[in-house]
Amino acid sequence: MGASGWDYFTPYQQDVSAALAAAHERAFSEGDYFWLYDGRWGSPERPRPSTIEELWEDEGVRHSFTHSVLDIFRVLGQGEEPEVCSARPLTAEEITRVLGSLWPTRADFERIHEEAYEELDGLIEERGYACYTVLYDEQRHPSEIVFWGVTGD
């Protein structure tokens, strides 16, 4: 199948790990992830799991991943070395260079996503990694955190 690019917006909270957990809950509850057993991939059809923990107990899921934010298990702090299945924050220089301002809005992110996705994609180390940044409202108050990455097999 190959890897998939994805992005998730979640309401701002100071604790980025809590924001990631909120993104996980939303993606899982909405079924917004790759499910190997939906009848299209040669595996027998079966219902989706009822918890995120049950999802990761499945050997097929552990092999192919979910092609979603659910594949990101840890947020890194500024300056930490990127690692597989983690999301790193953008630096101030990257935010300004790619999103055009130190206080990018969701509209800024979506515009770059549509017009120049390779700029965002270029910030990701490689398959299995993700980035995140805070997005602001028009008054420069934090409003959302966006996570984006490329995961899956």
DSSP file with accessible surface (Angstrom, degrees, kcal/mol):
  #  RESIDUE AA STRUCTURE BP1 BP2  ACC     N-H-->O    O-->H-N    N-H-->O    O-->H-N    TCO  KAPPA ALPHA  PHI   PSI    X-CA   Y-CA   Z-CA
    1    1 A M              0   0  132      0, 0.0     2,-0.0     0, 0.0    63,-0.0   0.000 360.0 360.0 360.0 -38.1    0.0    0.0    0.0
    2    2 A G        -     0   0   31      2,-0.0   151,-0.2   151,-0.0     2,-0.1  -0.148 360.0 -49.4  88.2 170.2    2.8    2.5    0.8
    3    3 A A        -     0   0   42    149,-0.2     2,-0.4   147,-0.1   149,-0.2  -0.335  50.1-143.2 -78.5 161.8    2.9    5.3    3.3
    4    4 A S  E     -A  151   0A  36    147,-2.7   147,-2.1    -2,-0.1     2,-0.3  -0.980   5.7-135.8-128.2 140.0    0.2    8.0    3.6
    5    5 A G  E     +A  150   0A  49     -2,-0.4     2,-0.3   145,-0.2   145,-0.2  -0.665  34.0 165.8 -87.5 147.3    0.4   11.7    4.4
    6    6 A W  E     -A  149   0A  19    143,-2.1   143,-1.8    -2,-0.3     2,-0.3  -0.969  21.7-159.4-153.6 162.1   -2.1   13.1    6.9
    7    7 A D  E     -A  148   0A  48     -2,-0.3     2,-0.4   141,-0.2   141,-0.2  -0.982   5.1-168.1-147.2 148.8   -2.8   16.1    9.1
    8    8 A Y  E     -A  147   0A   6    139,-2.6   139,-2.7    -2,-0.3     2,-0.4  -0.996   7.7-154.6-138.6 133.2   -4.9   16.6   12.2
    9    9 A F  E     +A  146   0A  16     -2,-0.4   137,-0.2   137,-0.2    -2,-0.0  -0.872  17.0 176.8-104.5 139.8   -6.0   19.8   13.9
   10   10 A T  E     -A  145   0A   6    135,-2.3   135,-2.7    -2,-0.4     3,-0.1  -0.984  39.9 -88.4-139.9 148.0   -6.9   19.8   17.6
   11   11 A P  E     -A  144   0A  93      0, 0.0   133,-0.3     0, 0.0    11,-0.1  -0.255  57.7 -94.5 -55.2 144.6   -7.9   22.7   20.0
   12   12 A Y        +     0   0   84    131,-2.0     2,-0.3   123,-0.1     3,-0.1  -0.315  50.2 165.1 -62.8 138.0   -4.9   24.3   21.6
   13   13 A Q        -     0   0   71     -3,-0.1     6,-0.1     1,-0.1   130,-0.0  -0.960  43.0-124.6-145.9 147.4   -3.7   23.2   25.0
   14   14 A Q  S    S+     0   0  172     -2,-0.3     2,-1.0     1,-0.1     3,-0.1   0.862  99.9  72.9 -59.3 -36.5   -0.4   24.0   26.6
   15   15 A D     >  -     0   0   95      1,-0.2     4,-1.9     2,-0.1     3,-0.3  -0.699  66.3-169.9 -83.5 101.4    0.3   20.3   27.1
   16   16 A V  H  > S+     0   0   27     -2,-1.0     4,-2.5     1,-0.2    -1,-0.2   0.849  85.3  58.6 -65.3 -31.6    1.1   19.1   23.6
   17   17 A S  H  > S+     0   0   66      1,-0.2     4,-2.3     2,-0.2    -1,-0.2   0.910 106.5  48.6 -63.5 -38.0    1.0   15.5   24.7
   18   18 A A  H  > S+     0   0   30     -3,-0.3     4,-2.2     2,-0.2    -2,-0.2   0.881 109.5  52.6 -67.7 -36.8   -2.6   16.0   25.9
   19   19 A A  H  X S+     0   0    0     -4,-1.9     4,-2.3     2,-0.2    -2,-0.2   0.906 108.8  49.9 -64.3 -40.0   -3.3   17.6   22.5
   20   20 A L  H  X S+     0   0    7     -4,-2.5     4,-2.6     2,-0.2    -2,-0.2   0.927 109.0  51.8 -63.3 -42.9   -1.9   14.6   20.8
   21   21 A A  H  X S+     0   0   50     -4,-2.3     4,-2.5     1,-0.2    -2,-0.2   0.900 109.0  50.8 -60.6 -39.2   -4.1   12.3   23.0
   22   22 A A  H  X S+     0   0   35     -4,-2.2     4,-2.4     2,-0.2    -1,-0.2   0.908 109.5  50.1 -64.8 -40.3   -7.1   14.4   22.0
   23   23 A A  H  X S+     0   0    0     -4,-2.3     4,-2.7     1,-0.2     5,-0.2   0.906 110.0  51.8 -63.8 -39.9   -6.2   14.0   18.3
   24   24 A H  H  X S+     0   0   30     -4,-2.6     4,-2.8     1,-0.2     5,-0.2   0.942 109.7  48.7 -58.5 -50.3   -5.9   10.2   18.9
   25   25 A E  H  X S+     0   0  114     -4,-2.5     4,-2.8     1,-0.2     5,-0.2   0.909 113.4  46.6 -59.6 -43.4   -9.3   10.0   20.4
   26   26 A R  H  X S+     0   0   84     -4,-2.4     4,-2.3     2,-0.2     6,-0.3   0.950 113.5  47.2 -65.4 -47.8  -10.9   12.0   17.6
   27   27 A A  H  <>S+     0   0    0     -4,-2.7     5,-2.5     1,-0.2     4,-0.4   0.924 116.5  45.2 -59.9 -42.5   -9.2   10.0   14.9
   28   28 A F  H ><5S+     0   0   25     -4,-2.8     3,-1.4    -5,-0.2    -2,-0.2   0.953 113.5  47.3 -67.2 -49.0  -10.1    6.7   16.6
   29   29 A S  H 3<5S+     0   0   91     -4,-2.8    -1,-0.2     1,-0.3    -2,-0.2   0.834 115.1  46.8 -65.4 -30.2  -13.8    7.6   17.3
   30   30 A E  T 3<5S-     0   0  119     -4,-2.3    -1,-0.3    -5,-0.2    -2,-0.2   0.485 109.5-123.1 -87.4  -2.8  -14.3    8.9   13.8
   31   31 A G  T < 5 +     0   0   25     -3,-1.4     2,-1.8    -4,-0.4    -3,-0.2   0.784  56.7 155.6  66.1  27.4  -12.7    5.8   12.3
   32   32 A D      < +     0   0   78     -5,-2.5     2,-0.3    -6,-0.3    -1,-0.2  -0.453  41.6  80.6 -89.4  64.4  -10.3    8.1   10.5
   33   33 A Y  S    S-     0   0   19     -2,-1.8     2,-0.3    -5,-0.1    34,-0.2  -0.976  89.9 -82.3-160.1 159.1   -7.5    5.6   10.1
   34   34 A F        -     0   0   24     32,-3.1     2,-0.5    -2,-0.3    34,-0.1  -0.519  38.7-165.1 -69.5 128.5   -6.5    2.7    7.9
   35   35 A W    >   -     0   0   11     -2,-0.3     3,-1.0     1,-0.1    31,-0.1  -0.957   9.5-159.0-120.4 110.6   -8.3   -0.5    8.8
   36   36 A L  T 3  S+     0   0   31     -2,-0.5     7,-0.5     1,-0.3     5,-0.4   0.724  86.6  58.7 -58.9 -23.7   -6.7   -3.6    7.3
   37   37 A Y  T 3   +     0   0   23      1,-0.2     9,-2.1     9,-0.1    -1,-0.3  -0.120  66.4 107.6-107.2  37.4   -9.8   -5.7    7.7
   38   38 A D  S <  S-     0   0   39     -3,-1.0    -1,-0.2     7,-0.2     7,-0.1   0.324  95.7-102.4 -96.1   9.0  -12.4   -3.6    5.8
   39   39 A G  S    S+     0   0   43      4,-0.3     3,-0.2    -3,-0.3     6,-0.1   0.387 103.9  89.0  93.1  -4.5  -12.6   -6.2    3.0
   40   40 A R  S    S+     0   0  173      1,-0.1    -3,-0.1    -4,-0.1    -4,-0.1   0.568  79.7  54.5-101.2  -9.0  -10.5   -4.3    0.5
   41   41 A W  S    S-     0   0  101     -5,-0.4    -1,-0.1     2,-0.3    -4,-0.0   0.177 112.7 -97.0-118.2  17.3   -7.0   -5.5    1.3
   42   42 A G  S    S+     0   0   80      1,-0.3    -5,-0.1    -3,-0.2    -6,-0.0   0.471  89.1 114.3  84.6  -0.5   -7.2   -9.3    1.0
   43   43 A S  S    S-     0   0   34     -7,-0.5    -4,-0.3     1,-0.1    -1,-0.3  -0.773  79.4 -91.0 -99.1 150.8   -7.7   -9.8    4.8
   44   44 A P        -     0   0  105      0, 0.0    -5,-0.1     0, 0.0     2,-0.1  -0.296  48.4-106.7 -60.4 141.8  -11.0  -11.2    6.2
   45   45 A E        +     0   0  149     -7,-0.1    -7,-0.2    -6,-0.1    -8,-0.1  -0.448  50.3 157.4 -70.2 139.8  -13.5   -8.5    7.1
   46   46 A R        -     0   0  105     -9,-2.1    -9,-0.1    -2,-0.1    -3,-0.0  -0.978  42.9 -86.2-157.8 158.7  -14.0   -7.8   10.7
   47   47 A P        -     0   0  112      0, 0.0     3,-0.1     0, 0.0   -10,-0.0  -0.246  48.2-100.7 -66.8 155.7  -15.3   -5.0   12.9
   48   48 A R        -     0   0   97      1,-0.1   -13,-0.0     2,-0.0     7,-0.0  -0.361  47.5 -95.1 -69.5 153.6  -13.0   -2.2   14.1
   49   49 A P        -     0   0   21      0, 0.0    -1,-0.1     0, 0.0     3,-0.0  -0.231  21.7-131.6 -67.8 162.0  -11.8   -2.5   17.7
   50   50 A S  S    S+     0   0   89     -3,-0.1     2,-0.3     1,-0.1     3,-0.1   0.592  86.0  34.1 -93.2  -9.9  -13.6   -0.7   20.5
   51   51 A T  S  > S-     0   0   48      1,-0.1     4,-1.9   -23,-0.0     5,-0.1  -0.964  77.2-120.2-139.8 158.6  -10.5    0.9   22.1
   52   52 A I  H  > S+     0   0   21     -2,-0.3     4,-2.0     1,-0.2     5,-0.2   0.883 115.8  57.1 -63.0 -36.5   -7.2    2.2   20.9
   53   53 A E  H  > S+     0   0  128      1,-0.2     4,-0.9     2,-0.2    -1,-0.2   0.919 106.2  48.6 -61.5 -43.9   -5.4   -0.4   23.0
   54   54 A E  H  > S+     0   0   82      1,-0.2     4,-0.6     2,-0.2     3,-0.5   0.878 106.6  58.4 -63.0 -37.0   -7.3   -3.2   21.2
   55   55 A L  H >< S+     0   0    0     -4,-1.9     3,-1.2     1,-0.2     6,-0.2   0.949 107.9  44.8 -56.0 -49.2   -6.3   -1.6   17.9
   56   56 A W  H 3< S+     0   0   44     -4,-2.0    -1,-0.2     1,-0.3    -2,-0.2   0.620  99.7  69.9 -77.9  -9.7   -2.6   -1.9   18.7
   57   57 A E  H 3< S+     0   0  137     -4,-0.9     2,-0.4    -3,-0.5    -1,-0.3   0.717  79.5  97.3 -74.3 -18.0   -3.0   -5.5   20.0
   58   58 A D    <X  -     0   0   26     -3,-1.2     4,-2.3    -4,-0.6     5,-0.2  -0.564  69.4-148.0 -78.6 127.0   -3.6   -6.5   16.4
   59   59 A E  H  > S+     0   0  150     -2,-0.4     4,-1.7     1,-0.2     5,-0.2   0.879  97.8  54.3 -60.9 -39.9   -0.5   -7.9   14.6
   60   60 A G  H  > S+     0   0   15      2,-0.2     4,-2.9     1,-0.2     5,-0.3   0.905 109.3  47.5 -63.2 -39.7   -1.6   -6.6   11.2
   61   61 A V  H  > S+     0   0    3     -6,-0.2     4,-2.9     1,-0.2    -2,-0.2   0.922 109.8  52.7 -67.7 -42.3   -2.1   -3.1   12.6
   62   62 A R  H  < S+     0   0  124     -4,-2.3    -1,-0.2     1,-0.2    -2,-0.2   0.831 115.6  42.9 -63.3 -27.7    1.4   -3.2   14.3
   63   63 A H  H  < S+     0   0  128     -4,-1.7    -2,-0.2    -5,-0.2    -1,-0.2   0.917 127.9  25.5 -82.3 -47.3    2.8   -4.2   10.9
   64   64 A S  H  < S-     0   0   11     -4,-2.9    89,-1.5    -5,-0.2     3,-0.2   0.644  96.1-149.0 -94.4 -15.3    1.0   -1.8    8.5
   65   65 A F     <  -     0   0   60     -4,-2.9    88,-0.1    -5,-0.3    -1,-0.1  -0.054  30.4 -83.8  64.7-175.8    0.3    1.0   11.1
   66   66 A T        -     0   0    0      2,-0.2   -32,-3.1    86,-0.1    -1,-0.2   0.440  41.7-128.9-106.7  -3.8   -2.8    3.2   10.7
   67   67 A H  S    S+     0   0   16     -3,-0.2     2,-0.3     1,-0.2    -2,-0.1   0.891  79.7  83.8  56.4  40.5   -1.7    5.8    8.2
   68   68 A S  S >  S-     0   0    0    -62,-0.1     3,-2.3   -35,-0.1    -1,-0.2  -0.913 103.6 -74.3-155.9-179.5   -2.9    8.4   10.7
   69   69 A V  G >  S+     0   0    0      1,-0.3     3,-2.1    -2,-0.3   -45,-0.1   0.734 115.8  78.5 -60.0 -20.4   -2.0   10.5   13.8
   70   70 A L  G 3  S+     0   0    0      1,-0.3    -1,-0.3   -47,-0.1   -46,-0.1   0.728  82.5  66.0 -62.3 -18.9   -2.6    7.3   15.8
   71   71 A D  G <  S+     0   0    0     -3,-2.3     2,-0.6    58,-0.0    -1,-0.3   0.526  83.5  86.7 -80.2  -5.9    0.9    6.2   14.6
   72   72 A I    <   +     0   0    1     -3,-2.1    14,-0.2    -4,-0.1     3,-0.1  -0.867  48.7 171.1-100.8 118.8    2.5    9.0   16.6
   73   73 A F        +     0   0  109     12,-2.8     2,-0.3    -2,-0.6    13,-0.2   0.582  59.4  31.6-102.7 -14.6    3.2    7.9   20.2
   74   74 A R  E     -b   86   0A  98     11,-1.1    13,-2.3   -54,-0.0     2,-0.4  -0.999  59.8-142.3-149.8 141.8    5.3   10.8   21.5
   75   75 A V  E     -b   87   0A  17     -2,-0.3     2,-0.3    11,-0.2    13,-0.2  -0.863  24.6-144.9-101.2 140.4    5.8   14.5   21.1
   76   76 A L        -     0   0    2     11,-3.0     2,-0.2    -2,-0.4     3,-0.1  -0.706   9.7-124.8-100.4 156.7    9.3   15.9   21.3
   77   77 A G    >   -     0   0   28     -2,-0.3     3,-2.1     1,-0.2    -1,-0.0  -0.472  49.6 -66.4 -91.2 168.9   10.4   19.2   22.8
   78   78 A Q  T 3  S+     0   0  121      1,-0.3    -1,-0.2    -2,-0.2     3,-0.1  -0.287 122.9  13.3 -56.0 129.7   12.5   21.8   20.9
   79   79 A G  T 3  S+     0   0   75      1,-0.3    -1,-0.3    10,-0.2     2,-0.1   0.302  90.1 134.3  87.1 -10.4   15.9   20.4   20.1
   80   80 A E    <   -     0   0   83     -3,-2.1    -1,-0.3     1,-0.1    -4,-0.1  -0.483  66.7-102.0 -71.3 146.0   15.2   16.8   20.9
   81   81 A E        -     0   0  156     -2,-0.1    -1,-0.1    -3,-0.1    -4,-0.1  -0.478  40.8-111.7 -68.2 126.4   16.5   14.3   18.3
   82   82 A P        -     0   0   31      0, 0.0     2,-0.3     0, 0.0    -1,-0.1  -0.281  40.0-175.3 -57.6 143.8   13.6   13.1   16.0
   83   83 A E    >   -     0   0   87     45,-0.1     3,-1.2    -3,-0.1    42,-0.1  -0.965  34.7 -79.7-139.9 156.6   12.7    9.5   16.4
   84   84 A V  T 3  S+     0   0   85     -2,-0.3    45,-0.2     1,-0.2     3,-0.1  -0.229 114.5  17.4 -57.0 141.8   10.3    7.1   14.6
   85   85 A C  T 3  S+     0   0   19     43,-3.5   -12,-2.8     1,-0.3   -11,-1.1   0.753 105.7 109.0  64.8  29.3    6.7    7.5   15.7
   86   86 A S  E <   -b   74   0A   2     -3,-1.2    44,-1.7    42,-0.5     2,-0.4  -0.886  61.0-136.1-127.6 162.3    7.2   10.9   17.2
   87   87 A A  E     -bc  75 130A   0    -13,-2.3   -11,-3.0    -2,-0.3    44,-0.3  -0.976  17.5-157.5-118.2 131.5    6.3   14.4   16.3
   88   88 A R  E     - c   0 131A  27     42,-2.2    44,-1.9    -2,-0.4     2,-0.2  -0.807  19.6-115.2-106.3 149.8    8.8   17.3   16.6
   89   89 A P  E     - c   0 132A  12      0, 0.0   -10,-0.2     0, 0.0    44,-0.2  -0.497  32.0-111.9 -77.1 150.9    7.9   21.0   16.9
   90   90 A L        -     0   0    4     42,-1.6     2,-0.1    -2,-0.2   -12,-0.1  -0.525  31.2-118.8 -74.1 150.6    8.9   23.3   14.2
   91   91 A T     >  -     0   0   49     -2,-0.2     4,-2.6     1,-0.1     5,-0.2  -0.453  27.2-107.0 -79.9 163.7   11.6   25.8   15.0
   92   92 A A  H  > S+     0   0   59      1,-0.2     4,-2.5     2,-0.2     5,-0.2   0.906 122.7  53.1 -57.5 -39.8   10.8   29.6   14.8
   93   93 A E  H  > S+     0   0  113      1,-0.2     4,-2.7     2,-0.2     5,-0.2   0.921 109.7  47.1 -63.7 -42.6   12.9   29.7   11.6
   94   94 A E  H  >>S+     0   0   26      2,-0.2     4,-2.8     1,-0.2     5,-0.6   0.915 110.9  52.0 -65.9 -41.4   10.9   26.9   10.0
   95   95 A I  H  X5S+     0   0   22     -4,-2.6     4,-2.2     1,-0.2     6,-0.7   0.949 115.1  41.6 -59.7 -48.7    7.5   28.4   11.0
   96   96 A T  H  X5S+     0   0   65     -4,-2.5     4,-1.3     4,-0.2    -2,-0.2   0.933 117.5  46.7 -66.4 -45.1    8.5   31.8    9.5
   97   97 A R  H  <5S+     0   0  130     -4,-2.7    -2,-0.2    -5,-0.2    -1,-0.2   0.928 125.5  27.4 -64.5 -45.6   10.0   30.3    6.3
   98   98 A V  H  <5S+     0   0    8     -4,-2.8    -3,-0.2    -5,-0.2    -2,-0.2   0.895 132.5  31.4 -89.5 -40.4    7.3   27.9    5.5
   99   99 A L  H  <<S-     0   0    2     -4,-2.2    -3,-0.2    -5,-0.6     6,-0.2   0.513  99.5-125.3-101.3  -6.6    4.1   29.4    7.0
  100  100 A G  S  < S+     0   0   58     -4,-1.3     2,-0.3    -5,-0.5    -4,-0.2   0.442  78.3  47.3  86.7  -0.2    5.1   33.1    6.6
  101  101 A S  S    S-     0   0   34     -6,-0.7    -2,-0.2    -9,-0.1    -3,-0.1  -0.979  76.5-120.4-165.4 154.5    4.7   34.3   10.2
  102  102 A L  S    S+     0   0   78     -2,-0.3    -6,-0.1     1,-0.3    -1,-0.1   0.611 116.4  48.4 -74.3 -11.9    5.6   33.4   13.8
  103  103 A W  S    S-     0   0   94     -8,-0.1    -1,-0.3    -4,-0.1    37,-0.1  -0.500  82.5-178.6-123.6  61.0    1.8   33.4   14.4
  104  104 A P        -     0   0    0      0, 0.0    32,-3.1     0, 0.0     2,-0.2  -0.298  13.7-145.1 -65.7 145.5    0.5   31.3   11.5
  105  105 A T     >  -     0   0   15     30,-0.3     4,-2.2    -6,-0.2     5,-0.2  -0.558  29.6-103.4 -98.8 170.9   -3.3   30.7   11.3
  106  106 A R  H  > S+     0   0   94     30,-0.5     4,-3.1     1,-0.2     5,-0.2   0.901 124.8  56.6 -60.4 -38.1   -5.1   27.7   10.2
  107  107 A A  H  > S+     0   0   59      1,-0.2     4,-2.4     2,-0.2    -1,-0.2   0.897 105.4  51.1 -61.2 -39.8   -5.8   29.5    6.9
  108  108 A D  H  > S+     0   0   34      2,-0.2     4,-2.3     1,-0.2     5,-0.2   0.941 112.6  45.7 -60.7 -47.9   -2.0   30.0    6.5
  109  109 A F  H  X S+     0   0    1     -4,-2.2     4,-2.9     1,-0.2    -2,-0.2   0.940 113.8  48.0 -61.7 -47.3   -1.4   26.3    7.1
  110  110 A E  H  X S+     0   0   84     -4,-3.1     4,-2.2     2,-0.2    -1,-0.2   0.878 110.1  53.0 -64.4 -35.0   -4.3   25.2    4.7
  111  111 A R  H  X S+     0   0   99     -4,-2.4     4,-3.1    -5,-0.2     5,-0.3   0.953 112.8  43.0 -64.0 -47.5   -3.0   27.6    2.0
  112  112 A I  H  X S+     0   0   21     -4,-2.3     4,-2.8     1,-0.2     7,-0.2   0.909 111.7  55.9 -64.6 -39.1    0.5   26.1    2.1
  113  113 A H  H  < S+     0   0   50     -4,-2.9     4,-0.4    -5,-0.2    -1,-0.2   0.903 116.4  36.5 -58.2 -41.3   -1.0   22.6    2.3
  114  114 A E  H  < S+     0   0  155     -4,-2.2     3,-0.2    -5,-0.2    -2,-0.2   0.896 127.8  32.4 -78.6 -42.3   -2.9   23.3   -0.9
  115  115 A E  H  < S+     0   0  139     -4,-3.1    -3,-0.2    -5,-0.2    -2,-0.2   0.757 136.2  11.6 -91.4 -29.1   -0.4   25.4   -2.8
  116  116 A A    >X  +     0   0   19     -4,-2.8     3,-2.1    -5,-0.3     4,-0.8  -0.288  62.7 158.1-150.0  56.8    3.0   24.1   -1.7
  117  117 A Y  H 3> S+     0   0   59     -4,-0.4     4,-3.2     1,-0.3     3,-0.4   0.833  72.2  70.2 -56.6 -30.9    2.6   20.8    0.2
  118  118 A E  H 3> S+     0   0  129      1,-0.2     4,-2.2     2,-0.2    -1,-0.3   0.818  92.6  59.3 -60.0 -25.3    6.2   19.9   -0.6
  119  119 A E  H <4 S+     0   0   83     -3,-2.1     4,-0.4    -7,-0.2    -1,-0.2   0.935 112.1  38.1 -65.7 -45.4    7.2   22.7    1.8
  120  120 A L  H >< S+     0   0    0     -4,-0.8     3,-1.4    -3,-0.4     4,-0.4   0.926 116.4  51.9 -69.2 -45.1    5.4   21.0    4.7
  121  121 A D  H >< S+     0   0   69     -4,-3.2     3,-1.6     1,-0.3    -2,-0.2   0.864 101.0  62.9 -60.9 -34.9    6.4   17.5    3.6
  122  122 A G  T 3< S+     0   0   62     -4,-2.2    -1,-0.3    -5,-0.3    -2,-0.2   0.678  94.0  62.6 -66.5 -15.8   10.0   18.6    3.4
  123  123 A L  T <  S+     0   0    9     -3,-1.4     2,-0.4    -4,-0.4    -1,-0.3   0.658  84.3  91.5 -82.2 -15.4   10.0   19.3    7.2
  124  124 A I  S <  S-     0   0   15     -3,-1.6     3,-0.1    -4,-0.4     7,-0.1  -0.664  75.7-138.8 -84.9 131.4    9.2   15.6    7.9
  125  125 A E        -     0   0   99     -2,-0.4     2,-0.3     1,-0.2    -1,-0.1   0.930  64.4 -63.0 -54.5 -54.1   12.4   13.5    8.5
  126  126 A E  S >  S-     0   0  129     24,-0.1     3,-1.5    -3,-0.0    24,-0.3  -0.946  82.3 -31.0-176.6-175.7   11.0   10.5    6.6
  127  127 A R  T 3  S+     0   0  132     -2,-0.3    24,-0.2     1,-0.2     3,-0.1  -0.271 124.7  35.5 -57.0 134.8    8.2    8.0    6.7
  128  128 A G  T 3  S+     0   0   10     22,-4.0   -43,-3.5     1,-0.4   -42,-0.5   0.444 101.2  95.9  99.9   2.1    7.3    7.3   10.3
  129  129 A Y  E <   - D   0 150A  34     -3,-1.5    21,-1.7    21,-0.7    -1,-0.4  -0.799  48.4-170.7-122.2 164.9    7.8   10.8   11.5
  130  130 A A  E     -cD  87 149A   4    -44,-1.7   -42,-2.2    -2,-0.3     2,-0.3  -0.940   9.8-146.5-148.0 167.1    5.6   13.9   12.1
  131  131 A C  E     -cD  88 148A   0     17,-2.9    17,-2.3   -44,-0.3     2,-0.3  -0.868  11.7-167.0-127.2 165.3    5.8   17.6   12.9
  132  132 A Y  E     +cD  89 147A  22    -44,-1.9   -42,-1.6    -2,-0.3     2,-0.3  -0.986   7.1 174.8-149.2 156.8    3.5   19.9   14.9
  133  133 A T  E     - D   0 146A   9     13,-1.6    13,-2.5    -2,-0.3     2,-0.3  -0.978  33.8-105.5-154.9 158.0    3.1   23.6   15.4
  134  134 A V  E     - D   0 145A  28     -2,-0.3     2,-0.3    11,-0.2    11,-0.2  -0.663  30.5-152.7 -82.7 139.3    0.7   26.0   17.2
  135  135 A L  E     - D   0 144A   0      9,-3.4     8,-3.1    -2,-0.3     9,-1.8  -0.877  11.6-148.1-111.6 150.5   -1.8   27.9   15.0
  136  136 A Y  E     - D   0 142A  50    -32,-3.1   -30,-0.5    -2,-0.3     2,-0.1  -0.765   9.5-122.4-119.3 158.9   -3.1   31.3   16.1
  137  137 A D    >   -     0   0   54      4,-2.5     3,-2.0    -2,-0.3    -1,-0.1  -0.286  50.1 -86.0 -85.8-177.6   -6.4   33.2   15.7
  138  138 A E  T 3  S+     0   0  151      1,-0.3    -1,-0.1     2,-0.1   -33,-0.0   0.730 130.3  56.4 -66.1 -19.9   -6.4   36.7   14.1
  139  139 A Q  T 3  S-     0   0  131      2,-0.1    -1,-0.3     3,-0.0     0, 0.0   0.264 120.3-109.0 -92.2   9.7   -5.6   38.3   17.5
  140  140 A R  S <  S+     0   0  147     -3,-2.0    -2,-0.1     1,-0.3   -35,-0.0   0.771  72.9 140.8  66.2  32.8   -2.4   36.1   17.8
  141  141 A H        -     0   0  108    -38,-0.1    -4,-2.5     1,-0.0    -1,-0.3  -0.852  63.7-101.5 -98.9 138.2   -3.9   33.9   20.5
  142  142 A P  E     + D   0 136A  55      0, 0.0    -6,-0.3     0, 0.0     3,-0.1  -0.353  51.6 160.9 -57.4 131.4   -3.1   30.2   20.3
  143  143 A S  E     +     0   0A  41     -8,-3.1  -131,-2.0     1,-0.4     2,-0.3   0.655  54.7   5.0-124.1 -32.6   -6.2   28.4   18.9
  144  144 A E  E     -AD  11 135A  34     -9,-1.8    -9,-3.4  -133,-0.3    -1,-0.4  -0.959  51.8-136.9-147.6 164.3   -5.1   25.0   17.6
  145  145 A I  E     -AD  10 134A   0   -135,-2.7  -135,-2.3    -2,-0.3     2,-0.5  -0.993  21.7-155.9-121.8 132.7   -2.2   22.6   17.2
  146  146 A V  E     -AD   9 133A   0    -13,-2.5   -13,-1.6    -2,-0.4     2,-0.4  -0.935   6.2-167.9-110.6 133.0   -1.7   20.9   13.9
  147  147 A F  E     +AD   8 132A   1   -139,-2.7  -139,-2.6    -2,-0.5     2,-0.3  -0.955  12.2 172.1-111.8 137.8    0.1   17.6   13.6
  148  148 A W  E     +AD   7 131A   0    -17,-2.3   -17,-2.9    -2,-0.4     2,-0.3  -0.994   8.7 136.4-146.0 149.1    1.1   16.2   10.2
  149  149 A G  E     -AD   6 130A   0   -143,-1.8  -143,-2.1    -2,-0.3     2,-0.4  -0.957  46.4-105.2-166.5-174.9    3.2   13.3    9.1
  150  150 A V  E     +AD   5 129A  26    -21,-1.7   -22,-4.0   -24,-0.3   -21,-0.7  -0.982  48.5 149.8-133.2 115.0    3.8   10.4    6.8
  151  151 A T  E     +A    4   0A   3   -147,-2.1  -147,-2.7    -2,-0.4     2,-0.1  -0.911  18.0  69.2-140.6 170.6    3.2    7.0    8.3
  152  152 A G              0   0    7     -2,-0.3   -87,-0.2  -149,-0.2  -149,-0.2  -0.311 360.0 360.0 105.7 169.5    2.2    3.4    7.3
  153  153 A D              0   0   71    -89,-1.5    -2,-0.0  -151,-0.2   -90,-0.0  -0.952 360.0 360.0-125.2 360.0    3.6    0.6    5.3
